[in-house]
Amino acid sequence: MAHLTPQEMTIAARGALTGTVAVPGDKSISHRSLMLSALAVGTSRITGLLEGEDVLATAAAMRAMGAEIVREENGCWRVNGVGVGGLLQPQSALDMGNSGTSTRLLMGLVASHAITVTFTGDASLSKRPMARVIEPLSQMGTDITASPGGRLPLMVRGIVPAVPISYTLPVASAQVKSAVLLAGLNTPGVTRVIEPIATRDHSERMLAGFGAAISVEETAEGRIISLTGEAELKPQDITVPGDPSSAAFWAVAASIVPGSDITITNVGMNPTRTGLFAALRLMGADISELDSRTVGGEPVADLRVRHTPLSAIDVSPELTPSMIDEYPVLFVAAALADGRTIARGAHELRVKESDRIATMAEALSACGVAIDEFEDGLAITGTAGQPIAGGARIASKLDHRIAMSLAVAGLAARDPVTIDDVAPVATSYPGFFSSLDDLTQ
């Protein structure tokens, strides 16, 4: 995979955001739709697929393991699958670029196939720990050799038959859950995952849609997801809803820039993904859901967001799993709120594409925001709607969400904010800056 040339950008306040914006397809659903389509017997079609670098890494990996994946002229993606158990030995290492989701989920897929796969990635991904996935997959009998610290490059030697396990997630992680379930697809017997704290459920929904025998039980110890292995997946036509994590940037931008009034169309409203919108509403944000509907088994709505003064809150840790990727832009909203916002319970942010707690603390402090940093989050004293100082040059640390969050901060800054590298934005939202131009004309 081509690695992106660094691209510096300066963002200045531009006035109100107005108009309508369509966000890219949901990244989590896009990854899973490619993987499961590649394991189905027959031809699946996917519309609305996110065509960012991360998802393209998944597509390239599935091609390397035997699936036929073609983007048609109308933007629809056609996938001819190899069937569960049918993955082929790739001829070379799989380059995951910056995509932790691709890496962790594909480790699960490979784990129960009789193939050996080496995973590599860029500098950012190679710093991210994979031990949380290595542990349960090793319990299933898979042999995994990782670099020091459980990091990339690593080699997965799949096993057939793998051993079904019952695994309780030590931390809330949809990626670990999904890796175990995907390994369970080609494993005889019943594989179970117990999650004490519910995480995003796209894998369960999509596995059921493809015809896997999967059940979800709510118990006192948490959600128990049971999957019967040796599945035969049926091809599907999938429409990917807009990514709520991408919509989050516009929701915050419109909330903090006076005079803003925007509509974000076709946003996935899966309740395991909407914690950021809930937090913004608790802060007083004006967010209306229009034309609520169901598309491909996922709830979808258009969101109208209008500027209104925000007030500080204590962010409930219960919201953390449903907004873990949105914390950086929530921190920006808090910087413009009235009072001191405390957002804790998010240890996971330390091991994302960057250390998002430390990176956002450093960036916002450089822009004149009063910050207290904790091991699991930040306390941010806001400006009560006045512009933050800005005027800083900020390091994005190869992190797409950091770069976009700082761009939003620049829209509400007195002096322009320079971001050292916005090239990583292409991993999840290639059209972000052109959409920003459209909303601020």
C-alpha positions in Angstrom: 0.0 0.0 0.0 1.3 3.5 -0.9 2.2 5.5 2.2 1.0 9.1 2.1 3.3 12.2 1.7 3.0 14.5 4.6 0.8 17.5 3.9 0.8 20.6 6.1 -2.4 22.7 6.3 -3.5 25.9 8.0 -7.1 26.3 9.1 -8.6 29.7 10.0 -12.0 30.7 11.1 -14.4 31.0 8.1 -17.7 32.0 9.7 -20.8 29.9 9.8 -21.2 26.4 8.3 -24.4 26.2 6.3 -25.9 23.7 3.8 -26.0 19.9 3.5 -23.2 17.4 3.7 -23.1 13.6 3.0 -20.5 11.8 5.0 -18.6 8.7 3.7 -19.9 5.2 4.3 -19.5 3.8 7.8 -15.9 2.5 8.2 -16.8 -0.3 10.6 -19.6 -1.6 8.4 -17.5 -1.2 5.2 -14.7 -3.4 6.6 -17.1 -6.1 7.7 -19.1 -6.0 4.5 -16.0 -6.8 2.4 -14.8 -9.6 4.8 -18.1 -11.4 5.0 -18.9 -11.0 1.3 -15.5 -12.5 0.6 -16.5 -15.5 2.8 -20.0 -16.0 1.3 -20.6 -18.4 -1.5 -21.7 -16.3 -4.5 -21.8 -12.7 -5.5 -22.5 -9.8 -3.1 -22.9 -6.2 -4.0 -22.0 -3.2 -1.7 -23.1 0.4 -2.3 -21.9 3.3 -0.2 -18.6 1.6 0.7 -16.1 4.0 2.3 -13.3 4.3 -0.2 -10.6 5.4 2.2 -7.2 3.9 2.6 -8.2 1.7 5.6 -11.0 0.0 3.8 -9.0 -0.3 0.6 -6.4 -2.2 2.7 -9.1 -4.7 3.7 -10.2 -5.1 0.0 -6.6 -5.7 -1.0 -6.1 -8.3 1.7 -9.3 -10.2 0.8 -8.2 -10.2 -2.9 -4.8 -11.6 -1.9 -6.6 -14.4 -0.1 -8.7 -15.4 -3.2 -11.8 -13.2 -3.3 -12.7 -11.4 -6.5 -13.5 -7.7 -5.5 -14.3 -5.2 -8.3 -15.4 -1.6 -8.1 -17.9 -1.1 -10.9 -18.4 2.2 -12.8 -21.5 3.1 -10.9 -19.6 3.0 -7.6 -21.0 -0.3 -6.5 -18.5 -3.0 -5.3 -19.0 -6.6 -6.5 -17.5 -9.4 -4.4 -17.4 -13.0 -5.4 -16.7 -15.0 -2.3 -14.6 -18.1 -1.6 -16.8 -19.5 1.1 -16.0 -20.0 4.8 -12.8 -22.2 5.0 -11.8 -21.2 1.4 -9.3 -18.5 2.1 -6.1 -19.0 0.0 -2.5 -18.6 1.0 -1.4 -15.0 0.0 1.8 -14.8 -2.0 3.3 -12.0 0.2 2.8 -10.1 3.4 -0.5 -8.2 3.9 0.2 -4.4 4.2 -2.5 -3.0 6.5 -1.3 0.6 6.2 -2.8 2.5 9.1 -5.8 0.2 9.7 -6.0 -1.4 13.1 -9.5 -2.6 12.3 -8.3 -4.5 9.2 -5.4 -6.0 11.1 -7.3 -7.3 14.2 -10.3 -8.6 12.3 -8.3 -10.3 9.6 -6.2 -11.9 12.3 -9.4 -13.5 13.4 -10.4 -14.6 9.9 -7.0 -16.2 9.2 -6.8 -17.9 12.7 -9.1 -20.7 11.7 -7.9 -21.2 8.1 -5.0 -23.5 7.1 -2.9 -20.6 5.9 0.0 -18.5 7.2 -0.2 -14.8 6.9 2.3 -12.0 7.8 0.8 -8.6 8.7 2.7 -5.4 8.3 1.7 -1.7 8.6 2.9 1.9 8.7 4.8 3.5 11.5 1.7 4.4 13.4 0.1 1.0 13.2 3.3 -0.7 14.0 3.2 0.9 17.5 -0.3 -0.3 18.3 -0.6 -3.4 20.6 -2.2 -6.5 19.2 -1.8 -8.6 22.4 -5.5 -8.3 23.2 -6.4 -10.2 20.0 -3.4 -12.6 20.2 -4.6 -13.9 23.6 -8.0 -15.3 22.6 -6.9 -16.5 19.2 -4.0 -18.4 20.8 -6.6 -20.0 23.1 -8.3 -21.3 19.9 -5.0 -23.0 18.9 -3.6 -20.4 16.5 0.1 -19.9 16.5 1.0 -16.2 16.4 4.5 -14.7 16.4 4.6 -11.0 17.0 7.3 -8.3 17.3 8.2 -7.2 20.8 5.3 -5.8 22.7 2.8 -7.8 20.7 3.2 -5.5 17.7 3.5 -5.6 14.0 5.0 -7.1 11.9 3.5 -10.4 13.1 2.7 -13.8 11.6 -0.5 -15.8 12.1 -0.3 -19.5 11.4 -4.0 -20.6 11.2 -5.2 -23.9 12.4 -7.9 -26.3 11.2 -9.8 -27.3 13.2 -9.6 -24.4 15.6 -10.9 -24.9 19.2 -14.1 -23.1 20.1 -13.8 -21.0 23.2 -15.9 -19.0 25.6 -14.1 -15.7 26.1 -14.9 -12.8 28.4 -13.6 -9.5 27.1 -11.2 -8.0 29.7 -11.7 -4.5 28.1 -14.6 -3.2 26.0 -13.4 -3.8 22.4 -15.6 -4.5 19.4 -12.4 -5.4 17.4 -11.5 -8.2 19.8 -15.0 -9.4 19.9 -15.2 -9.4 16.2 -11.9 -11.2 15.7 -13.0 -14.0 18.0 -16.4 -14.3 16.2 -14.8 -14.3 12.8 -12.4 -17.0 13.9 -15.4 -18.9 15.1 -16.9 -19.0 11.6 -14.7 -21.8 10.5 -14.5 -23.5 13.9 -16.6 -26.5 14.8 -18.9 -26.1 17.7 -20.1 -22.9 19.4 -17.7 -19.9 20.0 -18.9 -17.5 22.7 -17.9 -14.0 23.5 -19.1 -12.4 26.8 -18.9 -8.6 26.9 -19.5 -7.1 30.4 -19.9 -3.7 28.7 -21.7 -3.6 25.4 -19.7 -2.4 22.3 -20.7 -1.7 18.7 -22.7 -4.6 17.4 -22.1 -4.3 13.6 -20.5 -7.7 13.5 -23.5 -9.5 15.1 -26.0 -7.7 12.9 -24.1 -8.5 9.7 -23.3 -12.1 10.6 -27.0 -12.7 11.1 -27.7 -10.9 7.8 -25.3 -13.3 6.0 -27.1 -16.3 7.5 -24.7 -17.3 10.3 -26.2 -19.0 13.3 -25.7 -16.3 15.9 -27.6 -15.4 19.1 -27.2 -12.6 21.6 -28.4 -13.0 25.2 -28.6 -10.2 27.8 -27.5 -11.6 31.2 -26.4 -10.3 34.6 -22.7 -10.9 33.5 -23.2 -9.0 30.3 -24.1 -9.7 26.7 -23.3 -13.3 25.6 -22.8 -13.7 21.8 -22.9 -17.3 20.6 -21.8 -18.3 17.1 -22.2 -21.8 15.7 -19.2 -22.5 13.4 -18.7 -24.1 10.0 -21.1 -21.6 8.7 -22.3 -21.2 5.1 -22.7 -17.5 4.4 -25.2 -16.4 1.8 -24.3 -13.4 -0.5 -26.0 -10.1 0.2 -26.8 -6.7 -1.3 -25.5 -4.2 1.3 -26.1 -0.5 1.6 -23.6 1.1 3.9 -25.0 4.0 6.0 -23.0 7.2 6.5 -20.3 7.0 9.2 -21.4 8.6 12.6 -17.8 9.0 13.5 -17.3 11.2 10.4 -20.6 13.0 11.0 -19.3 13.9 14.5 -16.8 16.5 13.1 -19.6 18.4 11.4 -21.9 18.1 14.4 -19.3 19.7 16.7 -18.3 22.3 14.1 -21.9 23.5 13.6 -22.5 23.5 17.4 -19.5 25.7 18.2 -19.4 28.2 15.2 -22.0 31.0 15.6 -24.7 31.1 12.9 -24.2 27.6 11.7 -27.1 25.5 10.4 -26.3 22.2 8.6 -28.0 18.9 7.7 -25.9 15.8 7.6 -27.6 13.2 5.5 -27.9 9.4 5.8 -26.1 9.0 9.2 -26.0 5.6 10.8 -27.7 5.8 14.2 -26.9 2.4 15.6 -27.2 3.0 19.4 -23.8 1.5 20.0 -22.3 4.3 17.9 -24.2 7.5 19.0 -22.6 8.4 22.3 -21.1 11.6 20.9 -24.5 12.9 19.8 -25.9 12.0 23.3 -23.0 13.9 25.0 -23.5 16.9 22.8 -27.2 17.0 23.6 -26.3 16.9 27.3 -24.2 19.9 26.7 -27.2 21.7 25.1 -26.5 21.1 21.4 -29.4 21.5 19.0 -29.4 18.2 17.0 -32.6 17.0 15.4 -33.1 13.6 13.8 -35.0 13.8 10.5 -36.5 11.0 8.4 -35.5 8.2 10.7 -35.5 4.9 8.9 -33.9 1.4 8.7 -31.4 0.6 5.9 -29.9 -2.9 5.6 -30.8 -3.7 9.3 -29.2 -0.5 10.6 -31.0 2.6 11.9 -30.4 5.7 9.8 -31.4 9.4 10.0 -30.6 12.8 8.6 -29.2 15.2 11.3 -29.9 18.9 11.4 -27.4 20.7 13.7 -27.7 24.4 14.6 -25.3 26.5 16.6 -26.2 27.0 20.2 -24.2 27.7 23.4 -22.7 24.6 25.0 -22.4 23.9 28.7 -19.8 21.8 30.4 -20.7 18.2 31.6 -19.2 15.3 33.4 -19.1 12.7 30.6 -20.6 9.4 31.8 -18.1 6.5 31.4 -21.2 4.5 30.2 -21.0 6.5 27.0 -17.4 5.6 26.4 -17.8 2.4 24.2 -20.3 4.2 22.0 -18.1 7.2 21.3 -14.5 6.0 21.8 -13.4 7.3 18.4 -15.2 10.6 18.9 -13.4 11.8 22.1 -10.9 14.0 20.2 -13.6 16.1 18.7 -15.6 16.1 21.9 -12.6 17.7 23.5 -12.9 20.4 21.0 -16.5 21.0 21.8 -15.6 21.1 25.5 -13.0 23.8 24.8 -15.8 26.1 23.6 -18.3 25.2 26.3 -19.2 27.2 29.5 -17.5 25.6 32.5 -15.2 22.6 33.1 -15.9 19.4 31.2 -14.6 16.2 32.7 -14.2 13.2 30.3 -12.7 10.1 31.9 -13.0 6.3 31.7 -11.3 6.3 28.2 -8.0 4.4 28.8 -8.4 3.0 25.3 -7.5 6.4 23.8 -3.9 5.8 24.9 -3.5 3.0 22.3 -5.3 4.3 19.2 -3.5 5.6 16.1 -1.8 7.9 18.5 -2.0 8.5 22.2 -5.2 10.6 21.7 -5.3 11.8 25.3 -1.7 13.2 25.3 -1.9 14.4 21.7 -5.2 16.4 22.2 -4.0 17.7 25.6 -0.8 19.0 23.9 -2.6 20.4 20.9 -5.4 22.2 22.8 -3.0 23.6 25.4 -0.9 25.0 22.6 -4.1 26.7 21.4 -4.6 28.4 24.8 -7.1 26.0 26.3 -6.9 25.1 30.0 -6.3 21.3 30.3 -5.9 18.8 33.1 -4.7 15.4 31.9 -5.5 12.1 33.6 -4.5 8.6 32.7 -8.0 8.0 31.3 -9.1 11.3 30.0 -9.1 15.1 30.2 -10.7 17.9 32.1 -11.2 21.0 29.9 -12.1 24.5 31.0 -14.1 26.0 28.1 -14.3 29.6 26.8 -18.1 29.9 27.1 -18.4 30.3 23.4 -15.6 32.8 22.8 -12.9 31.7 20.2 -10.0 29.8 21.5 -6.6 31.5 21.0 -5.3 29.2 18.3 -2.1 30.4 16.6 -0.2 27.1 17.1 1.4 24.6 14.9 0.2 21.2 16.0 1.4 17.6 15.4 -1.3 15.2 14.2 0.9 12.2 15.1 -0.2 10.3 11.9 -3.8 10.2 13.3 -6.7 11.0 11.0 -9.1 11.8 13.8 -6.6 14.2 15.5 -6.1 16.0 12.2 -9.8 16.5 11.6 -10.5 17.5 15.2 -7.9 20.2 15.0 -9.3 21.4 11.8 -12.6 21.8 13.6 -10.8 23.7 16.4 -9.3 26.0 13.8 -12.8 27.1 12.7 -13.4 28.4 16.2 -10.0 30.0 16.9 -8.9 33.6 17.0 -5.7 32.9 15.1 -5.2 30.2 12.5 -4.2 26.7 13.5 -1.5 24.9 11.5 -1.6 21.1 11.4 1.7 19.5 10.5 0.2 16.6 8.5 -3.4 16.1 7.3 -2.5 13.3 4.8 -3.8 10.6 7.3 -7.3 12.0 6.8 -7.4 10.0 3.6 -7.6 6.8 5.6 -11.2 7.5 6.7 -12.6 10.6 5.0 -10.9 11.5 1.7 -13.3 14.3 0.9 -13.2 16.0 4.3 -11.6 19.2 3.3 -13.6 19.7 0.1 -16.8 19.2 2.3 -15.4 21.8 4.6 -15.0 24.2 1.7 -18.6 23.5 0.6 -20.0 24.2 4.0 -18.2 27.4 4.5 -18.6 29.1 1.1 
